[in-house]
Amino acid sequence: MAFSWFCIVFAAVGSFAREPTCLLQMAPPNSMNQVNTLKIAVYTENIGGYEEVRMEGIPSVPSGMDAFYFADLETLEKNEDAFAFWRKNGWTTIEYTDMQQGTEQVSGQRLTAKKVKFDPPDWITEGEWNWLVHFDAHAYVYLEKLPSFIQKRSNASLIMHNWCRPSRMCCSQGGFDCFQAEARKLRNHARQRIENSSQEYFQWVSDVTEMVKNSTLSLPHYFEGNIFMRNLKSKYSGEVKKAFKEVFGANHKVPRDQPFLPVFLEKHGLNPEIITVSLHELRQDLGWKENPGTSRLISNLLHVG
């Protein structure tokens, strides 16, 4: 029997229609002369010291781009020297004060980080920028290459990182196979990542599996949540915003991005509006790497507060 929170979610999700996979094409070459006119904002967050605030390997912000680092007051104060390096590289550090109340499954700090990630302040989603890019604080992106990377895919409403590399067997099979591959991983050697929410997570797995079986969900994509790029001027930007808020809602019970993102994006009819990029593309075109000099605090993920 599904849990009460799960029933509420699926009252909205259970009836949406199966959609065919539709891949957007890259933007035409002549669109590249618009690169310099793109207004891009990037942001990241660190709530409760979940990520180590590094002092090297900091992405440098080019002229014409805005970059924001959200952190709670305690993290800002404890890492003032490190944040000084981020500011020197063009980042604006912002104290985040909308701290969330923890749940039985997810700590308040972890939930607040999810709030920043998927439901950031309106001024950053409704401002002057054309594109809004989020990536995890421990990652590195060569920001000077970001405008051309986005322009090549500017007909998308959302650019997402394809998950399939962690389980290459699912790469050619589609999103649902990757969804199942991650579920197997979390059922076995990575179970500590859902230690406080395993019951809710596996109920979600069960219900999503049933919807795919009944052809009410197609799940052509599965995503890594460590970077995404939102087209704020797309006519579907409002639907992306709604879907991301629903991901944050689900995070009150399960602190994972991946199992919820493709479901809620499909619910809002966004499958045809997404372009996925591979880890190889991120590395080759954006210099992407997850900085080896940083670490995550697993206790922050598991602690309930």
C-alpha positions as CSV (number, residue, x, y, z in Angstrom):
1,M,0.0,0.0,0.0
2,A,1.4,3.4,-0.9
3,F,2.2,5.9,1.7
4,S,0.0,9.0,2.1
5,W,2.6,11.4,0.6
6,F,3.0,9.1,-2.3
7,C,-0.8,8.9,-2.9
8,I,-0.9,12.7,-3.1
9,V,1.9,12.8,-5.6
10,F,0.3,10.2,-7.9
11,A,-3.1,11.8,-7.8
12,A,-1.4,14.3,-10.1
13,V,1.0,12.0,-11.9
14,G,-0.9,8.7,-12.4
15,S,-3.0,9.8,-15.4
16,F,-0.6,11.6,-17.6
17,A,-0.3,10.2,-21.1
18,R,2.6,8.2,-22.5
19,E,4.7,10.4,-24.8
20,P,6.9,9.4,-27.7
21,T,10.6,10.1,-27.4
22,C,11.4,13.2,-29.4
23,L,14.9,14.5,-29.8
24,L,15.5,18.1,-30.5
25,Q,18.0,18.9,-33.2
26,M,21.1,21.2,-32.5
27,A,20.6,24.8,-33.4
28,P,21.7,25.8,-36.9
29,P,25.3,27.1,-37.3
30,N,24.2,30.7,-38.2
31,S,22.7,31.0,-34.7
32,M,26.2,31.1,-33.2
33,N,26.5,34.8,-33.9
34,Q,24.0,35.3,-31.1
35,V,26.4,33.8,-28.5
36,N,27.5,37.2,-27.2
37,T,23.9,38.4,-26.7
38,L,23.1,35.5,-24.3
39,K,22.5,36.6,-20.7
40,I,23.5,33.7,-18.5
41,A,23.3,33.3,-14.7
42,V,24.9,30.4,-12.9
43,Y,24.4,29.4,-9.3
44,T,25.4,26.8,-6.7
45,E,24.8,26.2,-3.1
46,N,26.3,24.9,0.1
47,I,24.0,24.6,3.1
48,G,25.3,23.2,6.4
49,G,28.8,22.5,5.0
50,Y,27.5,19.6,2.8
51,E,30.2,20.4,0.3
52,E,33.8,21.4,1.3
53,V,34.3,25.0,0.2
54,R,37.4,24.8,-1.9
55,M,40.1,27.4,-2.3
56,E,41.4,26.3,-5.7
57,G,40.0,25.1,-9.0
58,I,37.3,27.8,-8.8
59,P,35.4,28.5,-12.0
60,S,36.3,32.0,-13.2
61,V,33.3,34.1,-14.2
62,P,33.7,35.9,-17.6
63,S,32.5,39.4,-18.3
64,G,28.8,39.5,-19.0
65,M,27.9,36.5,-16.9
66,D,26.6,36.5,-13.4
67,A,27.4,33.8,-10.8
68,F,25.9,33.3,-7.4
69,Y,27.0,31.1,-4.5
70,F,24.2,30.6,-1.9
71,A,25.2,29.5,1.6
72,D,23.8,29.7,5.1
73,L,25.3,32.1,7.6
74,E,27.3,29.5,9.5
75,T,28.9,28.1,6.3
76,L,29.7,31.6,5.1
77,E,31.4,32.5,8.4
78,K,33.3,29.3,8.8
79,N,34.7,29.5,5.3
80,E,35.2,33.2,4.8
81,D,38.8,32.8,3.5
82,A,37.6,30.3,0.9
83,F,34.6,32.4,-0.1
84,A,37.0,35.3,-0.6
85,F,38.6,33.3,-3.4
86,W,35.2,32.7,-5.0
87,R,34.5,36.4,-4.9
88,K,37.9,37.1,-6.4
89,N,36.9,34.9,-9.3
90,G,33.7,36.9,-10.0
91,W,31.2,35.1,-7.8
92,T,28.6,36.8,-5.6
93,T,28.2,35.1,-2.3
94,I,24.7,35.3,-0.9
95,E,23.4,34.4,2.6
96,Y,20.5,32.1,2.2
97,T,17.9,32.5,5.0
98,D,14.9,30.5,4.0
99,M,15.9,27.5,6.0
100,Q,13.6,24.5,5.8
101,Q,12.2,22.4,8.6
102,G,13.6,18.9,8.4
103,T,11.3,15.8,8.1
104,E,11.5,12.3,9.5
105,Q,13.5,11.3,6.5
106,V,15.5,14.4,5.5
107,S,17.5,16.9,7.5
108,G,16.6,20.6,7.4
109,Q,20.0,21.5,5.9
110,R,19.7,18.9,3.2
111,L,16.1,19.9,2.4
112,T,17.2,23.6,2.3
113,A,19.9,22.7,-0.3
114,K,17.2,21.1,-2.4
115,K,15.1,24.2,-2.1
116,V,17.8,26.4,-3.5
117,K,18.6,23.9,-6.3
118,F,15.0,23.3,-7.5
119,D,13.1,26.3,-6.2
120,P,15.5,29.2,-6.1
121,P,14.4,32.8,-5.4
122,D,12.1,34.3,-8.0
123,W,14.5,37.1,-8.7
124,I,16.9,34.6,-10.3
125,T,14.3,32.8,-12.4
126,E,12.3,35.9,-13.4
127,G,15.1,38.3,-14.0
128,E,16.9,39.6,-17.1
129,W,18.7,36.4,-17.9
130,N,18.0,34.1,-20.8
131,W,19.5,31.0,-19.3
132,L,20.0,29.8,-15.7
133,V,22.6,27.1,-15.0
134,H,23.0,25.2,-11.9
135,F,25.9,22.8,-11.0
136,D,27.0,21.2,-7.7
137,A,29.5,23.2,-5.7
138,H,32.2,20.5,-5.9
139,A,32.2,20.5,-9.7
140,Y,34.2,22.6,-12.1
141,V,32.9,24.2,-15.4
142,Y,34.9,26.3,-17.7
143,L,32.4,29.1,-17.8
144,E,33.8,31.0,-20.8
145,K,32.7,28.1,-23.0
146,L,29.2,28.0,-21.6
147,P,27.6,30.5,-24.0
148,S,28.6,28.6,-27.1
149,F,27.7,25.3,-25.5
150,I,24.2,26.6,-24.8
151,Q,23.8,28.4,-28.1
152,K,24.3,25.1,-30.0
153,R,21.3,23.8,-28.0
154,S,19.3,27.0,-27.7
155,N,16.1,25.5,-29.1
156,A,15.8,23.4,-26.0
157,S,13.8,24.4,-22.9
158,L,16.1,22.4,-20.7
159,I,19.6,20.8,-21.1
160,M,20.2,17.9,-18.8
161,H,23.1,15.5,-18.1
162,N,22.4,12.0,-19.2
163,W,22.8,9.5,-16.3
164,C,23.6,6.4,-18.3
165,R,27.4,6.4,-17.7
166,P,27.3,5.0,-14.2
167,S,25.6,1.9,-15.6
168,R,26.6,1.7,-19.3
169,M,24.4,-1.3,-20.0
170,C,21.4,1.0,-19.8
171,C,22.8,3.7,-22.1
172,S,21.1,2.3,-25.3
173,Q,18.0,1.0,-23.5
174,G,16.4,4.3,-22.4
175,G,15.6,6.1,-19.2
176,F,13.6,3.3,-17.5
177,D,16.5,0.9,-17.7
178,C,18.7,3.5,-16.1
179,F,16.0,4.1,-13.4
180,Q,16.1,0.4,-12.7
181,A,19.9,0.2,-12.7
182,E,20.1,3.0,-10.0
183,A,17.4,1.2,-8.0
184,R,19.5,-2.0,-8.0
185,K,22.5,0.1,-6.9
186,L,20.6,1.7,-4.0
187,R,19.1,-1.6,-3.0
188,N,22.6,-3.1,-2.6
189,H,26.0,-1.4,-2.0
190,A,24.7,2.3,-2.0
191,R,21.8,1.8,0.3
192,Q,23.3,4.2,2.9
193,R,22.3,7.1,0.5
194,I,18.6,6.4,1.3
195,E,19.1,5.0,4.8
196,N,16.3,7.1,6.3
197,S,13.9,6.9,3.3
198,S,14.3,3.5,1.8
199,Q,10.7,2.6,2.3
200,E,9.5,5.7,0.5
201,Y,12.0,5.4,-2.2
202,F,11.2,1.8,-3.1
203,Q,7.5,2.6,-3.0
204,W,8.3,5.2,-5.6
205,V,10.2,2.6,-7.7
206,S,7.3,0.2,-7.5
207,D,4.7,2.8,-8.6
208,V,6.9,4.1,-11.4
209,T,7.5,0.6,-12.6
210,E,3.7,0.0,-12.6
211,M,3.1,3.1,-14.7
212,V,5.7,2.1,-17.3
213,K,4.2,-1.3,-17.4
214,N,0.7,0.1,-17.9
215,S,2.1,2.5,-20.6
216,T,1.0,5.7,-18.7
217,L,4.7,6.7,-18.4
218,S,7.4,6.4,-21.0
219,L,10.5,7.6,-19.2
220,P,12.8,8.0,-22.2
221,H,15.4,9.9,-20.2
222,Y,17.2,9.5,-16.9
223,F,19.3,12.3,-15.6
224,E,22.2,13.2,-13.4
225,G,21.2,16.1,-11.2
226,N,24.7,17.6,-10.9
227,I,24.2,20.1,-13.7
228,F,21.2,21.5,-15.6
229,M,20.5,24.5,-17.8
230,R,17.1,26.2,-17.9
231,N,16.0,28.3,-20.8
232,L,14.1,31.1,-18.9
233,K,12.7,32.6,-22.1
234,S,11.2,29.4,-23.5
235,K,7.4,29.3,-23.6
236,Y,7.7,26.1,-21.5
237,S,9.8,27.7,-18.7
238,G,6.8,27.9,-16.5
239,E,6.3,24.1,-16.8
240,V,9.9,23.5,-16.0
241,K,9.5,25.6,-12.9
242,K,6.4,23.6,-11.8
243,A,8.2,20.3,-12.4
244,F,11.2,21.4,-10.4
245,K,9.0,22.5,-7.5
246,E,7.4,19.1,-7.5
247,V,10.8,17.4,-7.4
248,F,11.6,19.6,-4.3
249,G,8.2,18.5,-2.8
250,A,9.2,14.8,-3.3
251,N,12.6,15.6,-1.7
252,H,10.8,16.0,1.7
253,K,10.6,12.2,1.8
254,V,13.5,11.1,-0.4
255,P,16.6,13.3,-0.7
256,R,17.4,12.1,-4.3
257,D,17.0,14.1,-7.6
258,Q,17.3,11.3,-10.1
259,P,14.2,9.2,-9.5
260,F,11.9,12.2,-9.6
261,L,13.2,14.5,-12.3
262,P,12.2,12.4,-15.4
263,V,8.8,11.6,-14.0
264,F,7.7,15.2,-13.2
265,L,9.3,16.6,-16.3
266,E,7.3,14.1,-18.4
267,K,4.2,14.9,-16.4
268,H,4.4,18.5,-17.6
269,G,4.9,17.5,-21.2
270,L,8.5,18.4,-21.4
271,N,10.1,15.3,-22.9
272,P,10.2,16.9,-26.4
273,E,11.8,20.0,-24.9
274,I,14.8,18.4,-23.4
275,I,18.3,18.0,-24.9
276,T,20.5,15.5,-23.0
277,V,24.3,15.8,-23.0
278,S,26.8,13.1,-22.1
279,L,29.6,13.2,-19.6
280,H,32.0,13.1,-22.6
281,E,30.4,16.3,-24.1
282,L,30.6,18.0,-20.7
283,R,34.2,17.1,-20.3
284,Q,35.2,17.9,-23.9
285,D,33.2,21.1,-24.4
286,L,33.0,22.6,-20.8
287,G,36.1,21.2,-19.1
288,W,33.7,19.5,-16.6
289,K,35.2,17.7,-13.7
290,E,34.1,16.9,-10.1
291,N,36.9,18.4,-8.1
292,P,39.0,15.8,-6.3
293,G,40.0,18.3,-3.6
294,T,36.5,18.4,-2.2
295,S,34.4,16.0,-0.2
296,R,30.8,15.6,0.9
297,L,29.6,15.0,4.4
298,I,27.5,11.9,4.4
299,S,26.4,12.7,8.0
300,N,24.7,15.8,6.6
301,L,22.7,13.7,4.2
302,L,21.6,11.2,6.8
303,H,21.1,13.4,9.9
304,V,17.5,14.3,10.6
305,G,17.0,17.8,12.0
